[in-house]
């Protein structure tokens, strides 16, 4: 398959570049899920970013003035090079642009951290998590913070709280530092190197966690785009629940009395329920449904620990 299609269009337009790029990505069989869900949306992202146009432009509803905007030959060449790199390397587009958007907020990202895409972000921005907070919620932990995006969104959503973003990866924390500084939240967000809760005694009033939860069978068949991400941020052991087991075992001692954990487990609900059959949890509604993100209270975790000890 030729990757030079955009070169051939002399006097081309923004809309034509997007359509051509969309076909190119579809024919190449690249995988999506790192900020876009289909070839057209990813093509629009890459074209608009490369041309320096606003990334919130919806080309399907865009005025003709944008879709028909002419693109100079040298810019067409730059777009073609970007699409060729996307197809050749199979890297997520966010790694090529070094930018990812979560709930309308831009974040820096590179190969040192997973591309942010947590559904917890929706709950922070639309107020879906507010009902689980109280006047006593002051200390929020974003565990497995990666590039720091959830920590930043939590600090933006709740100006009265202090947030700690923690990760086992020094590289990920270096990326998180860029984003904390980018959004001017140095006074409200602390970053901490920690293996789970080991260096995080708390007590925490709220723990947000998008941990490594992909089961071993799924890890073995991940598309190249996911394999480009740090495996440390994805692999959760045979059933995907290794990190969650460790977290739940020690969390009650690190949480305030009325604290809760908001945990993302992706498509692993069946494995989660098999691992914790007696644990009462609340499944939270997101755009992906009611089986991706859950809430569990400190009281429930403590009760489970007491039962396990008997």
C-alpha positions as CSV (number, residue, x, y, z in Angstrom):
1,X,0.0,0.0,0.0
2,X,1.3,3.5,-0.8
3,X,1.6,5.9,2.0
4,X,2.1,8.9,-0.2
5,X,-1.5,9.6,-1.2
6,X,-1.6,13.1,0.3
7,X,1.5,14.1,-1.8
8,X,-0.4,13.6,-4.9
9,X,-3.1,16.1,-4.3
10,X,-1.9,19.4,-5.6
11,X,-3.9,22.3,-4.3
12,X,-5.6,20.1,-1.8
13,X,-7.9,21.2,1.1
14,X,-8.1,20.4,4.8
15,X,-11.2,18.3,4.2
16,X,-9.5,16.3,1.4
17,X,-6.5,15.7,3.5
18,X,-8.7,14.3,6.3
19,X,-10.6,12.0,3.9
20,X,-7.4,10.8,2.3
21,X,-5.7,10.2,5.6
22,X,-8.8,8.4,6.9
23,X,-8.7,6.0,4.0
24,X,-4.9,5.5,4.5
25,X,-5.3,4.6,8.2
26,X,-8.2,2.2,7.5
27,X,-6.4,0.4,4.7
28,X,-3.3,0.0,6.9
29,X,-5.4,-1.6,9.6
30,X,-4.0,0.5,12.5
31,X,-5.7,0.3,15.9
32,X,-7.4,3.1,17.8
33,X,-8.5,3.7,21.3
34,X,-5.9,6.3,22.4
35,X,-8.1,9.4,22.1
36,X,-10.0,8.4,19.0
37,X,-12.2,5.5,18.1
38,X,-12.1,5.4,14.3
39,X,-10.0,6.3,11.3
40,X,-11.8,9.5,10.4
41,X,-11.5,11.1,13.9
42,X,-7.8,10.1,14.1
43,X,-7.1,11.5,10.6
44,X,-8.8,14.8,11.6
45,X,-6.7,15.0,14.7
46,X,-3.4,14.4,12.9
47,X,-4.3,16.8,10.1
48,X,-5.5,19.6,12.3
49,X,-2.5,19.2,14.7
50,X,0.0,19.2,11.9
51,X,-1.5,22.3,10.3
52,X,-1.7,24.1,13.6
53,X,-5.5,24.4,13.5
54,X,-7.8,24.1,16.6
55,X,-8.1,20.5,17.6
56,X,-11.7,20.9,18.9
57,X,-12.8,21.5,15.3
58,X,-15.5,19.0,14.3
59,X,-15.0,18.6,10.6
60,X,-18.3,16.9,10.1
61,X,-20.1,20.1,11.3
62,X,-17.3,22.5,10.3
63,X,-18.1,25.4,8.1
64,X,-17.1,25.1,4.5
65,X,-14.4,27.7,5.1
66,X,-12.5,25.2,7.2
67,X,-13.1,22.1,5.2
68,X,-12.3,23.9,2.0
69,X,-9.3,25.8,3.3
70,X,-6.4,25.3,0.9
71,X,-3.2,23.7,2.1
72,X,0.2,24.7,0.8
73,X,2.3,21.9,-0.9
74,X,4.9,22.0,1.8
75,X,2.2,21.5,4.5
76,X,0.7,18.6,2.5
77,X,4.2,17.0,2.6
78,X,4.4,17.4,6.4
79,X,0.9,15.8,6.8
80,X,2.0,12.9,4.5
81,X,5.1,12.3,6.6
82,X,3.0,12.3,9.8
83,X,0.6,9.7,8.4
84,X,3.5,7.6,7.1
85,X,5.0,7.6,10.6
86,X,1.7,6.6,12.2
87,X,1.3,3.6,9.8
88,X,5.0,2.6,9.9
89,X,5.6,2.8,13.7
90,X,2.1,1.8,14.9
91,X,2.7,4.3,17.7
92,X,-0.5,5.9,19.2
93,X,-1.1,9.3,17.6
94,X,-0.6,11.0,21.0
95,X,3.0,9.9,21.1
96,X,3.6,11.4,17.6
97,X,2.0,14.7,18.6
98,X,3.1,14.5,22.2
99,X,-0.3,15.8,23.2
100,X,-3.5,14.1,24.5
101,X,-6.8,15.6,25.3
102,X,-8.9,14.4,28.2
103,X,-12.3,16.0,28.8
104,X,-11.3,19.0,26.7
105,X,-8.0,19.6,28.7
106,X,-4.7,19.2,26.9
107,X,-1.9,17.1,28.4
108,X,1.7,16.5,27.4
109,X,2.5,12.8,26.9
110,X,5.4,10.7,25.5
111,X,6.5,7.1,25.6
112,X,7.4,7.3,29.3
113,X,3.8,7.2,30.3
114,X,0.6,5.6,29.2
115,X,-1.7,7.7,26.9
116,X,-4.4,9.1,29.2
117,X,-7.9,7.8,28.5
118,X,-9.5,7.1,31.9
119,X,-13.3,7.1,32.3
120,X,-12.7,8.5,35.8
121,X,-12.0,11.8,34.0
122,X,-15.7,12.0,33.1
123,X,-16.7,11.7,36.7
124,X,-14.4,14.4,37.8
125,X,-15.4,16.9,35.1
126,X,-19.2,16.3,35.0
127,X,-19.6,16.1,38.7
128,X,-20.4,12.4,38.8
129,X,-18.0,11.9,41.7
130,X,-19.1,14.9,43.7
131,X,-21.8,13.0,45.7
132,X,-19.1,10.8,47.2
133,X,-17.2,13.7,48.7
134,X,-18.0,15.7,51.9
135,X,-16.9,18.7,53.8
136,X,-14.2,16.4,55.2
137,X,-12.6,15.6,51.9
138,X,-9.3,17.4,51.8
139,X,-6.7,14.9,50.8
140,X,-7.0,13.2,47.4
141,X,-4.7,10.6,46.0
142,X,-4.3,9.8,42.3
143,X,-2.6,6.4,42.5
144,X,-0.9,5.2,39.3
145,X,-1.0,8.8,38.1
146,X,0.9,8.2,34.8
147,X,1.1,11.5,33.1
148,X,-0.8,13.2,35.9
149,X,-4.0,13.9,34.0
150,X,-6.4,12.7,36.7
151,X,-4.5,14.6,39.4
152,X,-4.8,17.7,37.3
153,X,-8.5,17.3,36.6
154,X,-9.2,16.5,40.3
155,X,-7.4,19.7,41.3
156,X,-9.4,21.7,38.8
157,X,-12.7,20.1,39.8
158,X,-12.2,20.6,43.6
159,X,-10.2,23.8,44.3
160,X,-10.4,23.2,48.0
161,X,-8.5,19.9,48.0
162,X,-4.8,19.0,47.9
163,X,-3.9,16.3,45.5
164,X,-1.0,13.8,45.4
165,X,-0.2,12.0,42.2
166,X,1.8,8.8,42.8
167,X,3.4,6.3,40.5
168,X,6.0,3.5,40.7
169,X,7.7,4.9,37.6
170,X,10.1,7.8,37.9
171,X,9.7,8.3,34.1
172,X,5.9,8.6,34.4
173,X,6.3,11.1,37.2
174,X,8.7,13.2,35.1
175,X,5.9,13.5,32.5
176,X,3.4,14.3,35.3
177,X,5.6,17.1,36.5
178,X,5.4,18.6,33.0
179,X,1.6,18.6,33.2
180,X,1.4,19.9,36.7
181,X,3.6,22.8,35.7
182,X,1.8,23.3,32.4
183,X,-1.5,23.9,34.3
184,X,0.1,26.0,37.1
185,X,-0.9,23.6,39.8
186,X,2.4,23.2,41.6
187,X,0.9,24.5,44.9
188,X,-2.0,22.1,44.9
189,X,-0.5,18.9,43.5
190,X,2.4,16.9,45.0
191,X,4.1,14.1,43.1
192,X,5.3,11.0,44.9
193,X,7.3,7.9,43.9
194,X,5.6,4.9,45.5
195,X,5.1,1.2,44.9
196,X,1.4,1.1,45.5
197,X,0.6,2.7,48.9
198,X,4.0,1.8,50.3
199,X,5.2,5.4,50.6
200,X,1.7,6.9,51.0
201,X,0.4,6.3,54.5
202,X,-2.3,9.0,54.2
203,X,-4.9,9.1,55.6
204,X,-6.5,9.7,52.3
205,X,-10.1,11.0,52.0
206,X,-10.4,9.9,48.4
207,X,-8.3,7.6,46.2
208,X,-8.6,7.6,42.5
209,X,-6.9,4.7,40.7
210,X,-6.6,3.6,37.1
211,X,-4.2,0.7,37.7
212,X,-2.6,-1.9,35.5
213,X,-5.5,-4.3,35.0
214,X,-5.1,-6.1,31.6
215,X,-5.1,-9.9,32.1
216,X,-2.3,-12.0,30.7
217,X,-4.2,-13.5,27.8
218,X,-5.2,-10.0,26.6
219,X,-1.7,-8.6,27.1
220,X,-0.4,-11.3,24.7
221,X,-2.8,-10.2,21.9
222,X,-2.7,-6.4,22.3
223,X,-2.4,-4.4,19.1
224,X,1.0,-2.8,18.4
225,X,-0.3,0.6,19.5
226,X,-0.9,-0.7,23.1
227,X,2.4,-2.6,23.1
228,X,4.1,0.8,22.5
229,X,3.0,1.9,25.9
230,X,4.8,1.0,29.1
231,X,3.8,-2.6,30.0
232,X,4.1,-1.6,33.7
233,X,1.0,0.5,33.3
234,X,-1.1,-2.2,31.6
235,X,-0.2,-5.7,32.8
236,X,-2.2,-6.9,35.8
237,X,-1.2,-10.5,36.0
238,X,-3.0,-13.6,35.0
239,X,-6.5,-12.2,35.8
240,X,-5.6,-8.5,35.8
241,X,-6.3,-8.2,39.5
242,X,-2.7,-8.4,41.0
243,X,-2.4,-4.7,41.7
244,X,-6.0,-4.4,42.9
245,X,-5.5,-7.3,45.4
246,X,-2.5,-5.6,46.9
247,X,-4.3,-2.2,47.0
248,X,-7.4,-3.5,48.8
249,X,-5.3,-5.4,51.3
250,X,-3.5,-2.3,52.6
251,X,-5.9,0.5,51.7
252,X,-8.1,0.6,54.8
253,X,-5.0,1.5,57.0
254,X,-4.3,4.4,54.7
255,X,-7.8,5.9,54.4
256,X,-9.9,8.2,56.7
257,X,-13.0,6.8,58.2
258,X,-15.4,7.8,55.4
259,X,-13.0,7.5,52.5
260,X,-13.7,5.8,49.2
261,X,-11.7,4.4,46.3
262,X,-12.9,5.1,42.7
263,X,-11.2,2.4,40.7
264,X,-11.2,1.7,36.9
265,X,-11.0,-1.9,35.8
266,X,-11.8,-1.5,32.1
267,X,-13.3,-4.7,30.6
268,X,-12.3,-6.9,33.5
269,X,-15.5,-6.8,35.5
270,X,-15.9,-10.6,35.4
271,X,-12.4,-11.1,36.7
272,X,-13.0,-8.4,39.4
273,X,-16.1,-10.1,40.6
274,X,-14.5,-13.5,40.6
275,X,-11.6,-12.1,42.7
276,X,-13.8,-10.2,45.2
277,X,-17.2,-12.1,45.2
278,X,-18.3,-10.9,48.6
279,X,-17.1,-7.3,48.4
280,X,-20.0,-4.8,48.0
281,X,-19.1,-2.1,45.4
282,X,-21.0,0.6,43.5
283,X,-20.7,0.6,39.7
284,X,-20.6,4.1,38.3
285,X,-22.1,5.2,35.1
286,X,-19.7,6.5,32.4
287,X,-19.9,6.8,28.6
288,X,-18.7,3.3,28.4
289,X,-21.5,1.9,30.5
290,X,-21.7,0.8,34.1
291,X,-19.0,-1.9,34.2
292,X,-15.8,0.0,33.8
293,X,-15.5,2.1,37.0
294,X,-16.5,1.2,40.5
295,X,-16.5,2.7,43.9
296,X,-15.7,0.9,47.2
297,X,-15.8,2.3,50.7
298,X,-13.1,2.0,53.4
299,X,-15.7,0.3,55.6
300,X,-16.4,-2.4,53.0
301,X,-12.7,-3.0,52.5
302,X,-12.1,-3.2,56.3
303,X,-15.0,-5.6,56.7
304,X,-13.6,-7.8,54.0
305,X,-10.2,-7.8,55.7
306,X,-11.7,-8.8,59.0
307,X,-13.6,-11.7,57.3
308,X,-10.4,-12.9,55.6
309,X,-8.6,-12.9,58.9
310,X,-11.1,-15.2,60.6
